[in-house]
Amino acid sequence: MLTSQKIIDFLQMTASGTPLPGGGSVSALSAALGAGLTEMVANLTVGKPGYETVEIEMKKIAETVKNLREKLVAEVDNDSNAYNEVLAAFKLPKATEKEKEHRTEAIQEAMKNAARVPKGVANDALQVMDLAERVIKSGNRNAVSDGAVGVMMARTAVLGALYNVKINLASVKDQAFVEEMMREVNKMESRVHEREKEILSHVKV
Amino acid sequence: MLTSQKIIDFLQMTASGTPLPGGGSVSALSAALGAGLTEMVANLTVGKPGYETVEIEMKKIAETVKNLREKLVAEVDNDSNAYNEVLAAFKLPKATEKEKEHRTEAIQEAMKNAARVPKGVANDALQVMDLAERVIKSGNRNAVSDGAVGVMMARTAVLGALYNVKINLASVKDQAFVEEMMREVNKMESRVHEREKEILSHVKV
């Protein structure tokens, strides 16, 4: 698992002249870091004097965002694996007509999956932004800037993941699939800039 | 060292209900990841047909951004250490007048340092953005979205680090120091949004 690597080694692997791990996995990691910061702010709020009225809300947020974080950790690998599956499909034999047909289908399936995985990351990262908003608005004031960094990490994750969706969609021939995905991509993309601005407007530093 | 931790453990430490590692260290890590992606795009360009004219430039970028990455890896710890020094200063004895005076001075010194460290991160992250721009414009087209994610990781690092500068400056009493730092903060802050937009406009996905 990529996330079982030491940070310093993951950075080294990213920097090296091989495409993996690349922007897709880093986007998922960015979302996981945003989730971690959101969880921290919620945890730093629970049990603190002055925050009694939001205690139940913060406990719920901590739990929800922990689940998202664990899901996003898996996505760091899923994104790289999806890319590897595309490469593997390209390497399938293509000597006979039947092999060619099978190979083309396998490539198309792998490409669709390589678009689905980052779309899931973008979706989860948007949820992290919503949760970060709540800890910024009602959580421990002393940790508000941690929440702000969390929002921005999640924002970059959304946009980074959507770049990867679009790149992979460019190779998908199933137009109905592409159109449906692009509708969702455009919706998320137009929403994320505004959402970040809105959420950060509550951060007074 | 924080960056000797496994990613999954670093995420767990971030999420837990202690302030460290927090938004400052995550910002430095975000910049290091941005540097890593920029380096990857440069490395994926060197030796590739069609990119002969930019080979020397890409080799130089890879080297420069590698140095930045290594510096930023150290900043992940430096940021947390700077916060710990502030806490340590607050715990100094304050029974006598002399002790009180020494404690106040130590707190002020630690606060100044806790503002200087993230300012350095913001500065390095801005440099990462400049280098990412060059790999996006002239590097391997197949990796352009990795460069885009790199820019956004660095952008979040700049803004996240600047939040931390401002928070720590709020406790610094040396007005000349505060004003000088705020001038630089405002300059970087106003520049980063525009720079990101400008750089990403070259990414056609």
Interface residues (C-beta under 8 A of the other chain):
Chain A: M1 L2 T3 S4 Q5 K6 I7 I8 F10 L11 Q12 T14 A15 S16 G17 T18 P19 G22 G23 V26 S27 L29 S30 A32 L33 A35 G36 L37 E39 M40 N43 L44 V46 K66 R69 V73 V76 N142 A143 S145 D146 G147 A148 V149 G150 M152 M153 R155 T156 L159 G160 Y163 N164 K166 I167 A170 V203 V205
Chain B: M1 L2 T3 S4 Q5 K6 I7 I8 F10 L11 Q12 T14 A15 S16 G17 T18 P19 G22 G23 V26 S27 L29 S30 A32 L33 A35 G36 L37 E39 M40 N43 L44 V46 K66 R69 V73 V76 N142 A143 S145 D146 G147 A148 V149 G150 M152 M153 R155 T156 L159 G160 Y163 N164 K166 I167 A170 V203 V205
